[in-house]
């Protein structure tokens, strides 16, 4: 039955995450934006324990089904929590120990043993290289099997939590001449000889979150640290499937990033409403659109856009929870939420004038933070490519 | 907070109904849409044929000759989406009597329902309509120029209504007019009454739909023609919001028609030695249509599901209207752009959709679901 309201269980989770965001993140958001490079903020350590106990960040709760088999499970739980936390501060949310993107990859493709061994670690993801961003099939980092060990060589950049984490999931190729099918992911723990964090980026936003550049020089890791099979698929179909398997992680993580954009944009909109209400602007939907003031209609338009992005994100997560293929929908929500989130935060700064631009409020910070959400986990343009290929029935050969 | 889960699954009944609607839209509507647009009229017998779908008769209570189906904004919204994919103008025509029925169900007392719904519960097509808009750029439904003044035991209506669907063929017209004591109220005006004049008017789009100007000059109606009572007040906002949802759902259907049409076109159209859809500038326009269309759909579904559950839905309907008005026009204009010069000719349907979709930001109070 069509119902787009959240059930009690999700509303409660949302409420808990909101308390956390309001009471713990908001008060320290500005402080850590200024500090920028630091160890994991002390304030986040109890948060990590709390989340581990609740087991809700990524994976975990599989319940939430009804008699007719419909589920509102861990994917939906993940996005409602993520939205609330990023309403508080996206940078801090990404700095919570234990919630790395690498953890998502291990949860998605790791074996039972690997999940047991690495599941408790805080795992970053290292895909991007200086010469390979969106084109993740073009990675140059190599992995060569030598006896019982893989030897990794290469340079990775933009690894979120790449410094503070316990381990990094690294994408590397077994054979550059083969392309996508030879790309595998490997878990490398910090402290492994040959692995070095060479710097953390200075960024426009998301400053408290560490974004590491890591080099691997003859870095030797155990043979069993490869995620998935070491076989290189030999048929075109098998190759596609193998790489598709790696990319499938994104079907679950893209709605999560979309949810980040929803959170930061809603945060900005609510602050904007508060500021404008003090100055006599009451956007209460009481007058028709054409009979409202410009400031009111701007708020209505932004709230409507945000709501549409939120519903698309819920839809993609709901499909994942109900085991429906959602690759297109995951990209749709990421594309929509990514751009809408950025537009809204920037417009909020503008609508609040000098107050919006000032560091006295969080609006300018949110406008800096939101930009990356339309870039990482697949840029706006990559999402559009994926969506277009789905709608038009095109391969990556035809539609480049 | 409810225990009900977030769910996008159709009920079995909805699924079966949607199949029937989609079949009708494809076989009986899309195929004649262009000819109807050119003729500026639905073909002879078209509306008679639509009675097989039971749109009007289904929700009319059994005691007045209907099927007594429960009042369901969701079911009506889904129908509008499916029929709108066939053609917006003809679909609005099909749904106009239902809009009148819905208004009577929501705001009419038993006597009024018996009097006005019984004649509509017929095997043949019976038109009835709602007249809200006025010919004014700054038209505001909350500040109407059409006035109803008390006279004796009844009312005298004066004013001009525009964009009244099926105005000329309707036996009942629900005229929304301003009263001194109660603000905007609904009055049922019967066809042929003294002082009522129906004029023809033509628009940029929705041409197959008979959209009339209704002039009221000292039209006398009895007090019993006035909808709304203390226990069941005439709720203009509800009428506006449910009408927005009807129109938005039609726009989602039409937007889907655009997407379904341009997709094979750009895949087959060759330029510079390959399909134009191999180019990102073309492919991304298609991707954006897909993104915004789904956004529109989710907005309409959420508002309609809240209405269905008896929850407040004004804000959701308002937001759905904002999104649908803007994005449906974007889809209309980009859909045409993708066909280049061909899109500008009347040989292809996209220019018709472009003209029809412009109405989404304009038409009010017509398609109450």
Interface residues (C-beta under 8 A of the other chain):
Chain A: X1 X2 X3 X4 X5 X6 X7 X8 X10 X11 X12 X64 X66 X68 X70 X71 X72 X76 X285 X287 X288 X289 X290 X291 X300 X301 X303 X304 X305 X307 X308 X309 X311 X312 X314 X315 X318 X328 X329 X332 X335 X336 X381 X383 X384 X385 X387 X388 X389 X391 X392 X393 X394 X398 X399 X400
Chain B: X1 X2 X3 X4 X5 X6 X7 X8 X9 X10 X11 X14 X74 X138 X140 X141 X142 X259 X263 X266 X267 X275 X277 X278 X280 X283 X284 X286 X287 X288 X290 X291 X294 X295 X296 X298 X299 X301 X302 X304 X305 X306 X308 X309 X311 X314 X315 X316 X318 X319 X320 X321 X322 X323 X326
